[in-house]
Amino acid sequence: MKKILKNLLFISAALCIPAGFFAEHEHPAFFWHKIPSVDVIFGFSGAFLLIFAANMLASFVRRKEDFYD
């Protein structure tokens, strides 16, 4: 199941990036909205950074099994 979800994630990412070249903002409010697919790349990189940071933080705050004994 994990392998299927992982493959689905990579396929959707691979399809979203080229799709950004065909969809444009009508009136870009910020300069980065003029760059194709920047929102997709920013979203995926932000999600991966949050997951990485959560894993790193969990390794520091994890308690030993006999903490309450």
ZITAJO-V425798 format. One line per field, one symbol per residue. phi: phi as a letter, one per 40 degrees, with the letter a starting at -180 (. if undefined). psi: psi as a letter, one per 30 degrees, with the letter a starting at -180 (. if undefined). Layout:
phi->???
psi->???
This chain:
phi->.cccccccccccccccccccccbbccbccbccccccgcccccccccccccccccccccccccbcccccc
psi->eeeeeeeeeeeeeffeefffffklkeikelffffkkgeeeeeeeeeeeeeeeeeeeeefefkllehef.
